[in-house]
């Protein structure tokens, strides 16, 4: 019987915001693997297995000494490559004394970790998350660490925005989301859900950002990159000003960003941001949008997380798979299909006979 988890290992996952990793030890659980992160003197990030070779105490309970980690139990020292460089009370170091070093890359203001086969960790495969760079698009997000749900439930949530009508009524929800047709396109590793709502009254969030009365054309273009990154191109413009044809100059444009990292089978880390390409120097607006998304349980993302964690509890108590699906689930189904393909490929690779055995 396979013990494979519901997340591919051969992929880049966001482990932390760059500003969170300093000259100190930071613990994370990523794809059921305990990892300790720290920044080296040259600025590069190191990521090691968070368990001492000797007695398995988490290395994150130790201390950083120059660019090496000192175990807090018996003082074994490990360098950034995971190799033990010191053992107490003996001069000879056991050559097997090492911990796994995970490939780590910094890009788009995030630290990305590859928990699978290190030989396959190509930095060119880091997801396109350039909206988060803080240049053309601005915004300040955050992370919900240890969100108590399967990471795929977050993907389901973001790939089908009809839930806004019910979960986010009074801010971004609108009946037009239910009534407007949508298209789903896909490649081997991406899926895109596109919905246009023409000539509608804007919901409160967008009406305030637009700042002009009258009906609007609203768009939601959600882009999924397997296994767990989503970018939602969203916005409104005054009706008939050409946004659908490519001219968004009369409107306001934002993007919701999600880099979702599995922690365990039933928990995940949700790195989020909402960025915009207008009024980029308006720090007060940045804070207002950030607060609107996370605000002592009353923000847009807070509302989602209540639903997601309640859904996970219900799944745990009433396990039945697959879920029943509706037409609105088309984007989420394509996303899950891509994840399943990645899992199947890893399973095949794991059981492929070696050349020596052949």
WOUR-V829751 format. One record per residue. PHI is phi in degrees with one decimal (* if undefined). PSI is psi in whole degrees, -180 to 180 (* if undefined). D_CENTER is the distance of its C-alpha to the mean C-alpha in Angstrom with 1 decimal. Layout:
# WOUR-V829751
phi->PHI psi->PSI d_center->D_CENTER
phi->PHI psi->PSI d_center->D_CENTER
This chain:
# WOUR-V829751
phi->* psi->134 d_center->29.5
phi->-73.5 psi->140 d_center->26.0
phi->-105.5 psi->20 d_center->23.8
phi->-64.0 psi->136 d_center->20.7
phi->-85.1 psi->167 d_center->17.5
phi->-81.4 psi->21 d_center->15.3
phi->-132.9 psi->134 d_center->12.7
phi->-64.5 psi->145 d_center->13.7
phi->-95.2 psi->-30 d_center->14.3
phi->-85.6 psi->75 d_center->15.2
phi->-162.9 psi->159 d_center->11.9
phi->-90.3 psi->129 d_center->9.9
phi->-123.3 psi->140 d_center->6.9
phi->-68.0 psi->126 d_center->6.0
phi->-102.9 psi->-28 d_center->8.7
phi->-172.8 psi->161 d_center->9.8
phi->-71.3 psi->147 d_center->11.0
phi->-55.3 psi->-39 d_center->14.1
phi->-70.1 psi->-14 d_center->16.4
phi->-83.5 psi->-16 d_center->15.6
phi->-102.9 psi->112 d_center->16.9
phi->-124.7 psi->-162 d_center->20.7
phi->-81.7 psi->62 d_center->23.9
phi->-158.5 psi->168 d_center->23.2
phi->-93.9 psi->127 d_center->21.6
phi->-125.1 psi->124 d_center->18.2
phi->-92.5 psi->142 d_center->17.2
phi->-142.7 psi->149 d_center->13.9
phi->-110.3 psi->122 d_center->13.7
phi->-131.9 psi->118 d_center->11.4
phi->53.3 psi->47 d_center->12.4
phi->66.3 psi->14 d_center->15.6
phi->-113.6 psi->129 d_center->16.4
phi->-84.3 psi->126 d_center->17.5
phi->-127.3 psi->143 d_center->16.8
phi->-116.0 psi->130 d_center->18.5
phi->-109.5 psi->149 d_center->17.5
phi->-160.9 psi->161 d_center->20.0
phi->-101.6 psi->129 d_center->21.2
phi->-78.4 psi->169 d_center->24.4
phi->-62.2 psi->-29 d_center->27.4
phi->-85.4 psi->4 d_center->26.7
phi->95.8 psi->-15 d_center->23.3
phi->-74.4 psi->152 d_center->21.3
phi->-94.8 psi->135 d_center->18.8
phi->-107.8 psi->146 d_center->19.9
phi->-137.5 psi->116 d_center->18.0
phi->-120.1 psi->156 d_center->20.5
phi->-57.2 psi->130 d_center->20.9
phi->-90.7 psi->60 d_center->21.4
phi->-159.9 psi->120 d_center->24.7
phi->-63.1 psi->140 d_center->28.1
phi->-57.0 psi->-32 d_center->30.1
phi->-76.8 psi->-63 d_center->33.1
phi->-130.7 psi->16 d_center->32.4
phi->67.8 psi->12 d_center->28.6
phi->-61.8 psi->138 d_center->28.2
phi->-55.1 psi->128 d_center->24.7
phi->-64.6 psi->-24 d_center->25.1
phi->-64.1 psi->-13 d_center->23.0
phi->-87.9 psi->-1 d_center->26.1
phi->-93.7 psi->-143 d_center->28.1
phi->-145.2 psi->161 d_center->28.4
phi->-93.8 psi->130 d_center->27.8
phi->-126.3 psi->107 d_center->31.0
phi->56.3 psi->-119 d_center->30.8
phi->-106.8 psi->19 d_center->28.1
phi->-121.6 psi->157 d_center->28.6
phi->-105.6 psi->128 d_center->27.6
phi->-101.9 psi->121 d_center->30.5
phi->-63.7 psi->137 d_center->30.2
phi->-79.9 psi->2 d_center->31.3
phi->-100.8 psi->-58 d_center->33.5
phi->-126.1 psi->5 d_center->36.0
phi->84.8 psi->11 d_center->34.9
phi->-59.9 psi->145 d_center->33.8
phi->-118.2 psi->136 d_center->32.1
phi->-126.7 psi->136 d_center->29.3
phi->-86.9 psi->-179 d_center->28.5
phi->-67.4 psi->-17 d_center->25.2
phi->-88.2 psi->0 d_center->25.9
phi->88.8 psi->0 d_center->26.2
phi->-83.8 psi->135 d_center->30.0
phi->-72.2 psi->131 d_center->32.3
phi->-114.5 psi->-6 d_center->34.7
phi->-155.6 psi->137 d_center->36.7
phi->-127.1 psi->140 d_center->38.1
phi->-71.3 psi->142 d_center->40.4
phi->65.4 psi->21 d_center->44.1
phi->-156.9 psi->147 d_center->44.1
phi->-89.5 psi->-29 d_center->44.3
phi->-86.7 psi->127 d_center->43.1
phi->-99.6 psi->126 d_center->39.4
phi->-57.0 psi->124 d_center->38.5
phi->-64.5 psi->-17 d_center->37.0
phi->-87.1 psi->-2 d_center->34.5
phi->-77.1 psi->96 d_center->33.1
phi->-156.3 psi->162 d_center->29.5
phi->-122.8 psi->157 d_center->25.9
phi->-69.5 psi->135 d_center->23.1
phi->-104.9 psi->124 d_center->21.5
phi->-91.7 psi->137 d_center->18.0
phi->-58.6 psi->136 d_center->17.4
phi->-134.8 psi->138 d_center->15.4
phi->-134.7 psi->139 d_center->14.8
phi->-102.7 psi->124 d_center->14.3
phi->-159.3 psi->143 d_center->13.3
phi->58.0 psi->39 d_center->12.3
phi->67.1 psi->15 d_center->12.7
phi->-127.4 psi->156 d_center->10.1
phi->-99.7 psi->126 d_center->11.2
phi->-110.4 psi->137 d_center->10.0
phi->-119.1 psi->143 d_center->11.7
phi->-108.0 psi->104 d_center->13.4
phi->-83.2 psi->-6 d_center->14.5
phi->-95.0 psi->-142 d_center->16.9
phi->-67.8 psi->115 d_center->20.1
phi->-61.0 psi->-28 d_center->20.3
phi->-67.4 psi->-18 d_center->22.8
phi->-98.2 psi->2 d_center->20.3
phi->-79.5 psi->82 d_center->17.8
phi->-89.4 psi->118 d_center->18.4
phi->-57.6 psi->-23 d_center->16.8
phi->-66.9 psi->-15 d_center->17.5
phi->-90.2 psi->-2 d_center->14.8
phi->-58.5 psi->132 d_center->11.9
phi->-57.5 psi->150 d_center->10.1
phi->-73.8 psi->112 d_center->11.9
phi->-133.5 psi->33 d_center->10.2
phi->-63.6 psi->-21 d_center->13.7
phi->-57.7 psi->-23 d_center->13.6
phi->-90.0 psi->2 d_center->12.0
phi->-71.4 psi->-19 d_center->15.0
phi->83.2 psi->21 d_center->17.3
phi->-106.8 psi->-83 d_center->20.1
phi->-72.6 psi->-28 d_center->20.7
phi->-118.2 psi->138 d_center->18.1
phi->-125.3 psi->151 d_center->18.1
phi->164.4 psi->158 d_center->16.3
phi->-124.4 psi->120 d_center->15.1
phi->-109.0 psi->-144 d_center->12.0
phi->-178.5 psi->-163 d_center->10.9
phi->-141.0 psi->138 d_center->9.0
phi->-97.6 psi->99 d_center->10.1
phi->-82.4 psi->134 d_center->10.7
phi->72.4 psi->33 d_center->12.2
phi->-59.6 psi->131 d_center->11.6
phi->-88.5 psi->67 d_center->14.4
phi->-159.9 psi->157 d_center->13.3
phi->-56.6 psi->133 d_center->12.4
phi->-58.0 psi->-27 d_center->8.7
phi->-70.1 psi->-23 d_center->10.7
phi->-68.1 psi->-34 d_center->12.3
phi->-67.3 psi->-41 d_center->9.3
phi->-62.1 psi->-46 d_center->9.3
phi->-54.2 psi->-46 d_center->13.1
phi->-61.0 psi->-43 d_center->13.1
phi->-82.8 psi->-24 d_center->11.5
phi->-81.8 psi->-14 d_center->13.5
phi->-127.9 psi->100 d_center->16.7
phi->-89.1 psi->10 d_center->17.5
phi->-63.3 psi->-22 d_center->20.9
phi->-64.4 psi->-20 d_center->19.8
phi->-57.2 psi->-35 d_center->20.0
phi->-58.9 psi->-31 d_center->23.8
phi->-106.3 psi->-46 d_center->23.9
phi->-77.0 psi->-33 d_center->21.1
phi->-118.3 psi->34 d_center->21.2
phi->-59.4 psi->136 d_center->24.9
phi->95.4 psi->-4 d_center->26.4
phi->-132.7 psi->-73 d_center->23.5
phi->-116.2 psi->-7 d_center->21.8
phi->-72.8 psi->151 d_center->23.2
phi->-165.1 psi->141 d_center->26.1
phi->-61.3 psi->-25 d_center->28.2
phi->-61.1 psi->-26 d_center->28.1
phi->-62.8 psi->-37 d_center->24.6
phi->-73.9 psi->-32 d_center->26.4
phi->-91.8 psi->-14 d_center->29.3
phi->-94.1 psi->138 d_center->27.9
phi->-69.6 psi->161 d_center->27.4
phi->-140.2 psi->159 d_center->24.3
phi->-119.5 psi->147 d_center->23.8
phi->-124.5 psi->125 d_center->21.3
phi->-123.2 psi->162 d_center->21.3
phi->-157.6 psi->159 d_center->19.6
phi->-120.8 psi->-165 d_center->19.9
phi->-66.3 psi->-30 d_center->19.4
phi->-127.0 psi->5 d_center->15.6
phi->-136.1 psi->156 d_center->14.8
phi->-141.0 psi->141 d_center->15.8
phi->-130.4 psi->128 d_center->16.8
phi->-109.8 psi->124 d_center->18.2
phi->-120.8 psi->127 d_center->20.7
phi->-136.5 psi->132 d_center->22.7
phi->-117.4 psi->134 d_center->25.5
phi->-117.9 psi->113 d_center->27.5
phi->-104.4 psi->130 d_center->30.8
phi->67.0 psi->42 d_center->33.2
phi->-108.2 psi->164 d_center->31.6
phi->-77.9 psi->131 d_center->31.8
phi->-70.9 psi->143 d_center->28.5
phi->-66.4 psi->162 d_center->26.7
phi->-52.8 psi->-44 d_center->27.2
phi->-57.4 psi->-48 d_center->24.0
phi->-76.6 psi->-32 d_center->24.7
phi->-60.9 psi->-41 d_center->28.5
phi->-67.8 psi->-41 d_center->28.2
phi->-68.2 psi->-38 d_center->26.1
phi->-70.1 psi->-42 d_center->28.5
phi->72.4 psi->15 d_center->31.6
phi->-136.4 psi->139 d_center->34.0
phi->-75.6 psi->162 d_center->35.6
phi->117.2 psi->164 d_center->35.8
phi->-67.0 psi->155 d_center->34.0
phi->-130.5 psi->162 d_center->30.8
phi->-102.9 psi->128 d_center->29.0
phi->-119.0 psi->141 d_center->25.3
phi->-127.2 psi->150 d_center->22.6
phi->-138.4 psi->109 d_center->19.2
phi->-122.3 psi->106 d_center->17.7
phi->-105.3 psi->124 d_center->14.3
phi->-116.8 psi->118 d_center->13.0
phi->-105.4 psi->133 d_center->10.8
phi->-118.3 psi->117 d_center->10.3
phi->-64.1 psi->140 d_center->10.6
phi->-97.2 psi->-7 d_center->9.3
phi->-161.6 psi->33 d_center->5.8
phi->-120.2 psi->133 d_center->5.3
phi->-132.7 psi->137 d_center->7.5
phi->-126.0 psi->126 d_center->10.1
phi->-109.6 psi->112 d_center->12.9
phi->-84.4 psi->112 d_center->16.2
phi->-134.7 psi->155 d_center->18.4
phi->168.1 psi->179 d_center->21.7
phi->-140.4 psi->156 d_center->25.4
phi->-148.5 psi->159 d_center->28.7
phi->-58.7 psi->138 d_center->32.3
phi->-55.9 psi->136 d_center->33.5
phi->82.2 psi->12 d_center->35.2
phi->-97.5 psi->9 d_center->34.1
phi->94.4 psi->15 d_center->32.5
phi->-63.2 psi->-41 d_center->28.8
phi->-65.9 psi->-27 d_center->28.5
phi->-87.7 psi->-2 d_center->30.6
phi->117.8 psi->-7 d_center->28.4
phi->-101.0 psi->102 d_center->30.0
phi->-102.9 psi->16 d_center->27.7
phi->-64.7 psi->-22 d_center->29.9
phi->-94.8 psi->9 d_center->31.2
phi->-126.3 psi->-166 d_center->27.9
phi->-125.8 psi->138 d_center->24.8
phi->-127.5 psi->130 d_center->21.5
phi->-131.3 psi->176 d_center->18.0
phi->-147.0 psi->129 d_center->14.4
phi->-94.8 psi->134 d_center->11.5
phi->-117.6 psi->136 d_center->8.2
phi->-141.6 psi->118 d_center->4.7
phi->-113.2 psi->104 d_center->1.7
phi->-103.2 psi->123 d_center->2.2
phi->-116.2 psi->119 d_center->4.9
phi->-61.1 psi->135 d_center->8.4
phi->-99.8 psi->-58 d_center->11.0
phi->-130.2 psi->-171 d_center->14.0
phi->-63.5 psi->-26 d_center->15.1
phi->-127.2 psi->26 d_center->14.9
phi->-152.0 psi->157 d_center->12.3
phi->-155.3 psi->167 d_center->8.7
phi->-111.2 psi->127 d_center->6.9
phi->-114.1 psi->97 d_center->5.2
phi->-85.2 psi->120 d_center->5.0
phi->-128.6 psi->158 d_center->7.1
phi->-159.0 psi->154 d_center->10.2
phi->-126.2 psi->116 d_center->13.2
phi->-117.2 psi->162 d_center->15.3
phi->-142.0 psi->161 d_center->18.8
phi->-115.4 psi->21 d_center->21.4
phi->-131.6 psi->155 d_center->24.4
phi->46.0 psi->51 d_center->26.1
phi->-69.9 psi->-21 d_center->23.9
phi->-92.5 psi->4 d_center->26.3
phi->-88.4 psi->91 d_center->26.3
phi->-65.4 psi->-33 d_center->24.8
phi->-65.7 psi->-40 d_center->26.0
phi->-65.0 psi->-40 d_center->24.1
phi->-58.1 psi->-45 d_center->20.9
phi->-66.2 psi->-39 d_center->21.5
phi->-64.2 psi->-42 d_center->22.6
phi->-67.6 psi->-41 d_center->19.5
phi->-61.1 psi->-44 d_center->17.3
phi->-65.9 psi->-35 d_center->19.8
phi->-64.6 psi->-24 d_center->19.8
phi->-91.1 psi->-36 d_center->16.2
phi->-134.5 psi->114 d_center->16.4
phi->-154.4 psi->78 d_center->20.1
phi->48.7 psi->44 d_center->21.5
phi->85.5 psi->-2 d_center->20.4
phi->-110.8 psi->-1 d_center->21.7
phi->-81.1 psi->171 d_center->18.8
phi->-58.4 psi->-48 d_center->17.1
phi->-69.9 psi->-33 d_center->13.8
phi->-58.4 psi->-42 d_center->16.2
phi->-62.7 psi->-42 d_center->17.9
phi->-61.0 psi->-42 d_center->15.0
phi->-70.6 psi->-31 d_center->14.3
phi->-60.5 psi->-45 d_center->18.0
phi->-65.9 psi->-46 d_center->18.0
phi->-64.3 psi->-43 d_center->15.1
phi->-70.3 psi->-35 d_center->16.7
phi->-66.5 psi->-38 d_center->20.1
phi->-63.3 psi->-43 d_center->19.1
phi->-62.8 psi->-41 d_center->18.0
phi->-60.7 psi->-41 d_center->21.4
phi->-66.2 psi->-39 d_center->23.2
phi->-62.7 psi->-43 d_center->21.8
phi->-61.7 psi->-35 d_center->22.9
phi->-87.2 psi->-26 d_center->26.3
phi->-132.9 psi->66 d_center->26.8
phi->-68.0 psi->122 d_center->25.2
phi->-151.4 psi->124 d_center->25.9
phi->-132.2 psi->148 d_center->24.1
phi->-76.1 psi->167 d_center->23.6
phi->-62.5 psi->160 d_center->22.9
phi->-76.6 psi->143 d_center->25.3
phi->-122.2 psi->151 d_center->23.9
phi->-117.6 psi->173 d_center->25.0
phi->-57.3 psi->-36 d_center->25.1
phi->-64.9 psi->-14 d_center->22.2
phi->-87.9 psi->6 d_center->20.0
phi->-56.4 psi->-46 d_center->20.6
phi->-63.8 psi->-44 d_center->17.2
phi->-64.0 psi->-37 d_center->15.4
phi->-65.6 psi->-39 d_center->18.1
phi->-65.1 psi->-41 d_center->17.6
phi->-60.9 psi->-46 d_center->13.9
phi->-65.8 psi->-36 d_center->15.1
phi->-62.5 psi->-40 d_center->18.0
phi->-66.6 psi->-41 d_center->16.1
phi->-61.5 psi->-44 d_center->14.2
phi->-61.6 psi->-37 d_center->17.7
phi->-64.8 psi->-41 d_center->19.2
phi->-63.3 psi->-41 d_center->17.0
phi->-63.9 psi->-43 d_center->17.9
phi->-63.7 psi->-39 d_center->21.5
phi->-63.9 psi->-41 d_center->21.7
phi->-66.3 psi->-39 d_center->20.7
phi->-64.0 psi->-41 d_center->23.3
phi->-63.6 psi->-44 d_center->25.9
phi->-62.2 psi->-38 d_center->25.4
phi->-65.5 psi->-34 d_center->25.7
phi->-103.0 psi->8 d_center->29.0
phi->-75.6 psi->130 d_center->30.5
phi->-62.6 psi->145 d_center->33.8
phi->-73.9 psi->161 d_center->34.1
phi->-62.3 psi->-34 d_center->36.7
phi->-65.4 psi->-40 d_center->38.9
phi->-70.6 psi->-29 d_center->39.0
phi->-73.5 psi->* d_center->39.8
